[in-house]
Amino acid sequence: MKTLFSLMIVLGITFAAAAQSLSLSYLSGNIPNNSYVTVAGLPSDDMLESFVYVTNNSNASLDVKLKKIENYVTPNSVNLFCWGLCYPPNIYVSPDPIVIGPGQTNTIDFHGQYFPTETVGTTSVTYVFFDDNNPSDTVCFNVLYKTDGVPAITTVDPDSAQTGATTSFTITGENTHFGMGFNVSVKLTKGAEEIMASSVNVSGNTTVIAAFSLPAGTPTGAWDLAVENILDGCLVAEEAVAVYTLSGTGEITAGKISVYPNPATDFVYIDPGNTFEEDATLRLTGISGTQVLSANQGDDGIFVLRIKDLPRGIYFIAVEANGFMYTSKLIKAN
């Protein structure tokens, strides 16, 4: 048996209740009505199990029954529920109620049991608790039994963005379910700051393309990137995007210059190729936009920067000439 809870509150099916007398909780605290809970395991596990406490908030005893709704089931897997007694998989409503007194919490009688039987996938089951004498008085929660690995963000490309610009990020993951038909949201966060993506496009189950329009006053530095949907909850890639500021007179264009080695420790060489017809100037700035180094082209047209004394981190190269500013990112290693 394996039990692992990851609580995520999302919008989903609504079970309206004129007078909701019941509420749900667990050791970690309250579980809001219609929340999603993930129980993750391996296909080889004998059983995955979910638990919940049921509280009667009214001033009268309630005869509480349980209804199981199978939203989608991994083929060849088996699920059942226990409400006092454990019932076979083909029973969807508990035959007999359990009495919960006024103000009391039942902590022992509910178990949701899932048997992967070596199958890989995600099974979604909704458990609805209701007053047998007033079936519209309900509370529910949704359990995702997952045996297809822990979802995670693996790459974010590009990994930097300029303030005042619009940048489109390609985000890939593993064991994700982006294309399962649920809304996917993407945001950048830095402390209390939060920026939602202006558009999100899903490509298959493992790729999302999100565009961000960053205001000119966006704080610079490393931002976390978060992708959220019902099945996977909120997946966070920490310090995934470096937001930076560049100042200059030229029109900004990226990807026109060669930087090597990158990452670098002592010296870095910048080759503008045949981009410029006249002498160019180079500035190296930190994430905040503060200039830390500058250089002029050598006779061979190559810029050479000695960066040995700079702290490790992310820097930005701006080569300016002909009314254009060409930019590239530099990583300073130890």
Buried (B, 14 or more C-beta within 10 A) or exposed (E): EBBEBBBBBBEBEEBEBEEBBBBBBBEEEEBEBBBBBBBBBBBEBEBBBBBBBBBBBBEEEBBBBBBBBEEEBBEEBBBBBBBBEEBEBEBEEBEEBBEBEEEBBBBEBBBBBBBBBEBBBBBBBBBBBBBBEBEEBBBBBBBBBBBBEEBEBEBBEBBBBBBBBEBBBBBBBEBBBBBBEBEBBBBBBBEEEEBEBEEBEBEEBBBBBBBBBBEEEBBBBBBBBBBBBBBBBBBBBEEBBBBBBBEBEBEBEBEBBBBEEBEBEEEBBBBBEEBBEEEBBBBBBBBEBEEBBEBEBEEEBEBBBEBEEBEEEBBBBBBBBEEBBBBBBBBBEE
